[in-house]
Amino acid sequence: MRFIALFAPLLLWGCSHQVQDYQQQTPIFNLPDYFNGSLNAYGVVKNWQGKQSVRFEAQLCGQWQGNKGTLFELFQFSDGRVEQRIWQLAVDNEGKVTGSAADVTGQAKGQQAGNTLYWEYVLQIPDGDGVIEVKVEDWLYLVTPKQLMNQSTLYKFGLPVGEIILSIQQQDTTADCSALEQQLVTLRAG
């Protein structure tokens, strides 16, 4: 009995949550509705020790045709780096989400439930002349209809190597994404 009492907290700590745990939470998160038009994001990247290593701001813009969409992302980091990503996204009738991007190996896969989206993917991070691949476990929580919190944990060889925490604010759901798309095209060309 003493053994169980000593190790019960460790057993509970090891239990992970699942996206279905949030099925009853509101407001309901719908990927095409939220990531439509222009959005702004602000966040920090933490290293494996939990220390803030860099801050960033991001411009995002999404456009959808039914359950298929494109999300344009432009990140500006406090160390001067500028990064971009273009996601091709799809959501099915059960809330399953898939996505692809040039710096993602394979396909991102996830599930929406209640106010939450969980998805995971393998991200290619530039490192000198090559890239490092890290697994990303991404939790997005819709706090208000226009405010989203995102927490991402990065893993290498099964061990956590970093964390990204960001806040995303929906701006204009009718915004045209062509200006941001052109910025990303220019960055890629150059």
C-alpha positions in Angstrom: 0.0 0.0 0.0 2.8 2.4 0.8 4.3 1.7 -2.6 1.1 2.8 -4.3 0.9 6.0 -2.2 4.5 6.9 -3.1 4.2 6.3 -6.8 0.5 7.3 -7.5 1.5 11.0 -8.3 4.0 9.7 -10.8 1.5 7.4 -12.4 -1.0 10.3 -12.7 1.6 12.6 -14.1 2.4 10.1 -16.8 -1.2 10.0 -18.0 -1.6 12.3 -21.0 -4.7 14.1 -22.1 -6.5 13.5 -25.4 -8.3 16.0 -27.6 -11.6 14.3 -26.9 -11.2 15.5 -23.2 -12.2 18.9 -24.5 -15.3 17.9 -26.5 -17.7 19.8 -24.2 -15.5 23.0 -24.1 -16.7 26.2 -25.8 -16.4 28.3 -27.9 -16.3 25.5 -30.6 -13.1 25.7 -32.6 -13.6 25.3 -36.4 -10.3 25.6 -38.3 -11.8 27.1 -41.5 -13.8 29.7 -39.6 -11.0 30.8 -37.3 -8.1 30.7 -39.8 -10.0 32.7 -42.5 -8.7 36.2 -43.4 -6.0 38.0 -41.5 -4.6 37.1 -38.1 -1.7 38.3 -35.9 0.4 36.1 -33.6 2.9 36.8 -30.8 5.0 34.2 -29.1 8.2 32.9 -27.5 10.4 29.9 -28.2 11.9 28.2 -25.2 14.9 25.9 -25.2 15.1 22.4 -23.7 15.9 24.0 -20.3 12.7 26.0 -20.4 14.5 29.3 -21.0 13.2 31.9 -23.5 15.5 31.8 -26.4 13.7 34.1 -28.9 10.5 36.1 -29.3 8.5 36.5 -32.5 5.6 38.2 -34.2 3.8 36.7 -37.1 1.3 37.7 -39.8 -1.1 35.0 -40.9 -3.8 34.9 -43.6 -6.0 32.0 -44.6 -8.3 31.4 -47.5 -10.7 28.5 -47.8 -12.9 26.8 -50.4 -15.2 24.6 -48.4 -13.1 22.3 -46.1 -9.8 22.9 -48.0 -7.6 26.0 -47.4 -4.3 27.7 -47.6 -2.7 29.4 -44.6 0.1 31.8 -45.2 2.5 32.6 -42.3 5.3 35.2 -42.0 7.4 35.1 -38.8 9.8 37.9 -37.7 12.1 36.8 -34.8 13.8 39.0 -32.3 17.2 37.8 -33.5 16.5 39.2 -37.0 15.5 35.9 -38.7 12.5 35.9 -41.0 10.7 32.7 -41.8 7.7 31.8 -43.8 5.4 28.8 -44.3 2.5 28.0 -46.5 0.2 25.3 -45.2 -2.2 23.4 -47.4 -5.0 22.3 -45.0 -8.1 20.1 -45.1 -10.7 19.2 -42.5 -13.2 16.4 -42.8 -16.7 16.1 -41.4 -15.5 14.4 -38.2 -13.0 17.2 -37.5 -9.9 15.3 -38.7 -7.3 17.8 -39.9 -4.5 17.1 -42.4 -1.9 19.5 -43.6 1.3 19.9 -45.6 4.0 22.5 -46.1 7.4 22.7 -47.8 9.3 22.4 -44.5 7.1 19.6 -43.1 8.2 16.0 -43.7 5.2 13.9 -44.6 1.7 15.0 -43.6 0.5 16.8 -40.5 -2.4 15.0 -38.8 -4.8 16.0 -36.1 -8.3 16.2 -34.6 -10.6 19.0 -33.5 -12.9 18.6 -30.5 -14.8 21.3 -28.6 -12.6 24.4 -28.3 -9.4 22.4 -29.1 -7.3 21.2 -32.0 -4.4 18.7 -31.5 -2.1 17.9 -34.3 1.4 16.6 -34.9 3.9 16.7 -37.6 7.7 16.6 -38.4 9.2 20.0 -38.9 12.5 20.7 -40.7 14.5 23.4 -38.9 17.4 24.9 -40.8 20.8 24.2 -39.1 23.9 25.4 -40.9 24.0 23.8 -44.3 21.3 21.2 -43.5 18.2 20.7 -41.5 17.2 19.1 -38.2 13.9 17.2 -38.1 11.8 17.6 -34.9 8.5 16.1 -34.1 6.0 18.8 -33.1 3.0 18.2 -30.9 0.7 21.2 -31.3 -2.3 22.1 -29.0 -4.5 25.0 -30.0 -7.2 26.3 -27.6 -9.9 28.7 -28.7 -10.3 31.0 -25.6 -12.7 33.5 -27.2 -14.2 33.6 -30.7 -11.2 35.8 -31.8 -8.4 34.7 -29.4 -6.5 31.4 -29.7 -3.7 30.1 -27.5 -1.2 27.6 -29.0 1.4 25.5 -27.2 3.8 23.4 -29.2 6.3 20.9 -27.8 9.3 19.9 -30.0 10.8 16.4 -29.7 14.0 14.9 -31.0 14.7 11.2 -30.4 11.6 11.1 -28.2 12.9 13.8 -25.8 11.5 17.3 -25.5 14.0 19.8 -27.0 11.9 23.0 -27.0 8.6 24.7 -26.6 6.7 27.4 -28.5 3.9 29.4 -26.8 1.9 31.9 -28.9 -1.2 33.9 -28.9 -3.2 34.3 -32.1 -5.7 37.1 -32.7 -8.2 37.0 -35.5 -8.3 40.4 -37.3 -10.4 40.6 -40.5 -12.2 37.5 -41.7 -12.8 39.2 -45.1 -9.2 40.1 -45.7 -7.5 39.2 -49.0 -4.4 37.2 -48.6 -2.7 38.2 -51.9 -0.4 40.8 -50.4 1.0 38.4 -47.8 1.2 35.6 -50.4 3.3 37.9 -52.6 5.6 38.7 -49.7 6.2 35.0 -49.2 6.8 34.4 -52.9 9.4 37.2 -52.8 11.1 35.7 -49.8 11.3 32.3 -51.4 12.8 33.7 -54.6 15.3 35.4 -52.7 
